[in-house]
Amino acid sequence: LGVFGFWQPINQNDMEKFMGLLMWMGLVKMTSIADYWSKAERYKNGVAPKTMSRNKFELILRFWHFEDNETADKADRLYKVRKLLNMTNELVKNIQKPGEIIAVDESMIPFRGRLKFRQYIPNKTHKYGLKFFKVCGTNGYTYKIIIYEGKQSKLGEVLSDTIVTSLCEIYLNEGCTIVTDNFLTSVPLAETLLKQNTPNTPNTRSEERRVGKE
């Protein structure tokens, strides 16, 4: 049975500890998961070993799942995490409201595994990964994200129009100004937003920084 033979049923308390460790690991960076439980002086800590055994953590991580494969809509490339993504977006948008200016931009999550919509962008620090778009406030708070799945715009639509209006749909007709970079700026998008009392401003300072790097 290998590692499967060590599996034991878990409860809500186990999952809360597991989630807590994941968030803590996001703040305390180490080379590998094993290092958090290492007894070497340079890795020793009083958090991971006292919270959960390494075997238990790695087993939960391996079997962590968000969808029933028997009933899932497998035409959706994100079906395994779609419900989690929707729930997260719903939660974060209600924590605080944005000010007059909001910004839409793209980011990369490093990933080198096998995935149909994994992106390769040579000029990024992490060249391989998942690209996602997000709408943020001037304080950096993220209100919604969309993971790029490949061909995401409908026939006849510009990608920037689809992405920006989807991210900012609840902020249209609210008098907000949406700031976008050159990739997400287009005449059709500006026309669409102006019709909904939502000006679109290109982020020229961002472009100046990019030119400086080149």
Backbone torsions as a table, in degrees:
resi	resn	phi	psi	omega
1	LEU	NA	-20.4	179.7
2	GLY	61.9	-137.2	-176.9
3	VAL	-65.0	-25.9	-179.6
4	PHE	-63.0	-26.9	-178.6
5	GLY	-68.2	-15.3	180.0
6	PHE	-91.3	-3.6	-176.2
7	TRP	-67.5	136.2	174.1
8	GLN	-134.0	149.0	179.3
9	PRO	-56.2	144.2	179.6
10	ILE	-118.1	162.7	-179.3
11	ASN	-123.3	-175.0	-177.8
12	GLN	-61.8	-38.0	179.4
13	ASN	-62.0	-40.6	177.4
14	ASP	-61.2	-44.2	-178.3
15	MET	-66.6	-36.8	178.1
16	GLU	-65.8	-39.6	176.7
17	LYS	-65.8	-42.3	179.3
18	PHE	-60.4	-47.6	179.6
19	MET	-64.2	-39.3	177.7
20	GLY	-61.3	-42.2	178.1
21	LEU	-63.7	-40.8	179.4
22	LEU	-60.3	-44.3	180.0
23	MET	-66.7	-39.9	178.4
24	TRP	-64.3	-39.6	178.7
25	MET	-64.3	-27.7	176.8
26	GLY	-67.8	-23.5	179.2
27	LEU	-96.3	-34.4	-178.8
28	VAL	-107.1	97.8	-174.1
29	LYS	-83.2	129.1	172.4
30	MET	-131.7	165.7	-173.2
31	THR	-64.7	-39.8	-178.4
32	SER	-145.8	166.1	178.9
33	ILE	-60.8	-39.3	-178.5
34	ALA	-58.8	-30.7	-177.5
35	ASP	-62.9	-28.5	-179.1
36	TYR	-67.1	-21.2	178.4
37	TRP	-109.5	6.1	-178.6
38	SER	-67.4	145.8	177.7
39	LYS	-93.3	-0.2	177.7
40	ALA	-63.7	143.3	-174.4
41	GLU	-56.2	-39.1	-175.0
42	ARG	-73.5	-16.2	-180.0
43	TYR	-109.1	-12.6	-171.9
44	LYS	-57.3	132.7	178.2
45	ASN	-147.4	161.5	-178.0
46	GLY	-103.2	19.5	-177.3
47	VAL	-106.1	-67.4	-174.1
48	ALA	-58.1	-52.7	-177.1
49	PRO	-62.0	-31.1	-178.4
50	LYS	-83.5	-14.9	-177.7
51	THR	-91.1	-43.0	-174.6
52	MET	-165.0	149.6	177.7
53	SER	-71.4	154.8	-179.8
54	ARG	-62.9	-42.7	179.8
55	ASN	-58.0	-44.3	-178.6
56	LYS	-65.5	-44.1	179.7
57	PHE	-60.3	-47.7	-176.8
58	GLU	-68.0	-32.8	176.8
59	LEU	-67.6	-44.5	178.1
60	ILE	-62.8	-43.2	179.4
61	LEU	-60.5	-38.7	-177.9
62	ARG	-69.5	-36.5	-174.8
63	PHE	-101.3	1.5	-179.2
64	TRP	-58.5	125.2	-172.7
65	HIS	-145.1	148.2	-176.0
66	PHE	-122.0	2.6	-175.9
67	GLU	-148.2	149.8	175.7
68	ASP	-85.6	112.7	-176.9
69	ASN	-61.8	-22.8	-178.2
70	GLU	-75.7	-30.1	-175.0
71	THR	-114.6	-2.3	-175.1
72	ALA	-69.9	151.2	174.5
73	ASP	-84.4	95.7	-173.6
74	LYS	-78.1	-1.6	172.3
75	ALA	-73.5	-20.8	176.9
76	ASP	-83.7	117.4	-177.5
77	ARG	-64.4	-19.4	-179.6
78	LEU	-108.0	23.0	-172.5
79	TYR	-59.4	-28.8	-177.6
80	LYS	-71.3	-22.0	-179.4
81	VAL	-128.1	6.1	-174.7
82	ARG	-58.1	-47.2	-178.5
83	LYS	-63.0	-40.4	179.0
84	LEU	-65.0	-42.7	179.8
85	LEU	-63.1	-44.9	179.4
86	ASN	-63.2	-41.4	-179.8
87	MET	-64.7	-42.2	179.8
88	THR	-63.7	-46.3	179.1
89	ASN	-60.8	-37.6	-179.2
90	GLU	-67.8	-38.3	-178.8
91	LEU	-70.4	-48.0	-173.0
92	VAL	-69.2	-29.6	-178.0
93	LYS	-71.0	-20.4	-177.5
94	ASN	-93.7	-6.3	-178.1
95	ILE	-74.2	-41.1	176.5
96	GLN	-151.9	159.1	-179.8
97	LYS	-104.4	144.4	-179.1
98	PRO	-75.1	164.3	175.6
99	GLY	-85.4	-155.1	-176.4
100	GLU	-69.7	-33.3	-176.5
101	ILE	-108.3	129.2	174.5
102	ILE	-128.9	153.9	-176.9
103	ALA	-125.9	140.9	175.7
104	VAL	-114.3	128.7	-178.4
105	ASP	-147.7	175.4	179.2
106	GLU	-116.2	154.7	176.8
107	SER	-143.5	167.9	178.2
108	MET	-122.7	136.6	170.6
109	ILE	-102.1	115.8	-177.4
110	PRO	-55.8	130.9	179.1
111	PHE	-162.9	127.6	179.9
112	ARG	-117.8	10.2	178.8
113	GLY	-76.2	-174.9	-179.4
114	ARG	-86.6	122.7	-178.9
115	LEU	-161.6	133.2	-175.6
116	LYS	-60.1	-35.8	-175.4
117	PHE	-105.4	21.9	172.6
118	ARG	-64.5	138.1	-175.9
119	GLN	-104.2	151.9	172.0
120	TYR	-123.2	112.5	-179.1
121	ILE	-125.1	102.4	-171.9
122	PRO	-57.0	-33.7	-174.2
123	ASN	-87.3	4.4	177.1
124	LYS	-88.2	154.7	175.7
125	THR	-60.1	-46.4	173.2
126	HIS	-101.7	106.3	-170.9
127	LYS	-73.5	-29.5	-179.7
128	TYR	-112.0	137.7	177.3
129	GLY	166.6	-166.9	178.1
130	LEU	-100.0	127.5	177.8
131	LYS	-92.6	136.5	175.5
132	PHE	-139.3	154.1	178.9
133	PHE	-109.1	147.3	-177.4
134	LYS	-144.0	153.4	173.3
135	VAL	-113.3	128.8	-174.2
136	CYS	-129.0	158.8	173.6
137	GLY	-90.1	176.1	-179.6
138	THR	-67.2	-17.0	177.8
139	ASN	-90.4	2.8	178.6
140	GLY	91.3	-5.9	-178.6
141	TYR	-68.1	134.0	-180.0
142	THR	-94.5	127.3	-177.1
143	TYR	-98.8	-24.5	-179.9
144	LYS	-166.4	147.0	174.3
145	ILE	-129.3	151.8	172.9
146	ILE	-128.6	123.6	177.0
147	ILE	-83.5	129.4	-177.8
148	TYR	-75.2	122.8	-175.4
149	GLU	-105.3	10.6	-175.7
150	GLY	111.0	-125.1	178.1
151	LYS	-72.1	105.2	-172.2
152	GLN	-114.4	-12.8	178.5
153	SER	-97.1	148.0	179.2
154	LYS	-76.1	162.6	-179.0
155	LEU	-55.6	127.6	178.2
156	GLY	88.8	-9.0	179.7
157	GLU	-98.5	149.2	174.6
158	VAL	-86.3	138.8	-177.5
159	LEU	-55.9	-43.2	-178.6
160	SER	-59.9	-38.1	179.0
161	ASP	-63.1	-47.4	-178.9
162	THR	-62.7	-48.4	-176.4
163	ILE	-65.7	-51.3	-174.4
164	VAL	-65.7	-45.3	-178.8
165	THR	-68.1	-31.5	177.8
166	SER	-69.5	-41.9	-180.0
167	LEU	-68.7	-35.6	-170.7
168	CYS	-108.4	16.0	-172.5
169	GLU	-55.7	-37.0	-177.7
170	ILE	-82.2	-6.3	-180.0
171	TYR	-105.0	-0.4	177.3
172	LEU	-72.1	150.4	-177.8
173	ASN	61.9	21.4	178.3
174	GLU	-110.5	2.9	179.7
175	GLY	81.6	11.3	179.6
176	CYS	-75.8	157.2	171.5
177	THR	-110.9	127.0	-178.2
178	ILE	-101.8	123.5	179.1
179	VAL	-98.2	131.0	-179.8
180	THR	-134.8	158.2	176.0
181	ASP	-87.4	-175.4	-174.7
182	ASN	-65.6	-32.7	-179.0
183	PHE	-64.8	-34.7	-176.3
184	LEU	-101.7	11.4	179.8
185	THR	-104.5	130.8	178.7
186	SER	-155.1	158.5	178.3
187	VAL	-63.8	-45.6	178.4
188	PRO	-58.3	-38.2	178.9
189	LEU	-65.1	-46.8	180.0
190	ALA	-59.2	-41.5	179.7
191	GLU	-65.7	-41.0	179.4
192	THR	-62.7	-44.5	-177.2
193	LEU	-70.8	-38.2	179.7
194	LEU	-63.3	-33.6	177.8
195	LYS	-66.3	-19.5	-177.9
196	GLN	-113.6	29.4	174.1
197	ASN	56.2	38.0	-177.4
198	THR	-135.1	93.1	-179.6
199	PRO	-62.2	151.3	177.7
200	ASN	-118.8	125.7	-178.3
201	THR	-120.4	121.7	175.2
202	PRO	-64.6	142.9	179.7
203	ASN	-85.3	84.8	-175.9
204	THR	-67.8	-32.6	179.3
205	ARG	-64.4	-36.9	177.1
206	SER	-62.8	-40.3	-179.4
207	GLU	-67.3	-36.7	178.5
208	GLU	-63.1	-39.4	179.5
209	ARG	-65.7	-40.1	-179.6
210	ARG	-65.0	-42.8	179.3
211	VAL	-62.4	-38.4	179.5
212	GLY	-62.0	-37.7	-179.4
213	LYS	-69.9	-33.8	-178.7
214	GLU	-73.9	NA	NA
